[in-house]
Amino acid sequence: MINYREDPEIKANVLSIIKKLNMSHIDPKRVICIRSRGTKSKRVVARCHVLPRIMQEALKIKPHYVIEVISERFDKLSEEEKIKTLIHELLHIPKSFGGGFRHHDYVNRKTVEKLYRKYKTPSG
């Protein structure tokens, strides 16, 4: 059975990344950060989920995104790789913040590495 819980530490890292990388299109109040434990997936470290448009309409709520980290794998990463992983997941959120999803043609290692270097610079 998979267990899910909100994670304030992940949320703090996500907020820091959003701010330092000037991802002003992301509404941090509508990004939920979850730590899961007990998944059967083999290689997944983290995922970005989006509330489907039909659910947004039915529930009469704005788009929300969930950044899920898989505790069994994420926790073993270095701090650098954790930040890169979170950058990767945030890149899936499109500029419109409208409930869509950017795929791996845009979200890739080269883009993540470039943004990580920017994240690490003192001026951020």
N, C-alpha and C positions, 0 to 999 in steps of 0.2 A: 504494500500500500504506500502511495506517495503522500508525504506530509508537506504542506506549504505553510510558510509564515512570512509576514512582512519583515523586512530586514532594514533597520535604520542605518546600519553601517554601509550597506550597499547604496542606500538612498543618499547618504552623505557624499559618497564617492561620485555618484551620478550627478548630484547637484554641482559638485566641484568641476567636473568635466564640462557640464553644460555652460557654466560660467566662464571657465578658462578658455574654452574653445568657441565662445560666443555663439552657441547654438540657440540663438534667441527665438527661433521658430518652435522650440520645444517648451511646452507649458509643464513645468515640473510638478504642478499640482495634479496633473493628469497622467503622470508616469508613476506607476506602482512598482516597487522593488520587492521581489519575492525570493526567498531561499527555499529550495525544495530538497527533499531527501527521500531516497527510495525508488528512484526511477529505474526502469529496466533498459533504457537506451544506453548504448555502448560508448559512444564517443562524444556526445554532446556535453559542452561545458556550460553553456548559457543559451538562452533563447529570448527573442523578442516576440511578444504576442500582441495582437491588436483585437479590440472588440469589433466583431463584424458589423458592417453598416446596418444590417437589418435589426440587430440587437440594439444598436444606438437609437434607431428610429422607434422601435417597440418600447424601449425603456425611457425614451425622450431624454437622452443624455448625450453630451458631447463625446467625441472620440477619446478613448483612453488607451494607453499602452502599458504593457507589463513586461518588465525586465526580470527574467527568472534566471537565477544562477543555480546550477546543480551542485549542491554542497560537496558531494563525494569527489568531484573533479576540480571544481573552482577553488576549493580550500587548499589544494595541493600546489596551486600556481604561485609563482613569485609575485611580489607586489606589482612589478612592471607588467607581467602578463595579465594580472587581474584588471589593471587599468585599461590595457589594450583590449581585453575582452569586453569590458563595459563600453569603450568607445565603439567597438564593432557593433554591439547591439544597438546603441543609440543611433548609429548611421542608418539603421533600417527604418528609422522614423523620417518620413519625407518632409520637405520644407512646408508643405501645406498643413501638416499636422491634422489631416482630415480623416484619418482612419485607414489610409493606404499603407503600403509597405514597400520599401526599397529592397531590391533583391541583390544577389551577389555579383551582378555585373557592375554595380556601383560600390557595394560594400566588399572591399577586398583588402588583402594584407598591405598593399602599397599605400592605399588611402589611410588605413589605420596607423601605419608606421609614420607617415607624414604628420598626422594629427597628434600622435603620441609625442613626437619631437616638439611640436608647438606647445603641447600640454606641459612638458618638462621645462620649457624656457621660463626664466624668472618673470618676465613680463606677461607670460601666459597667453 
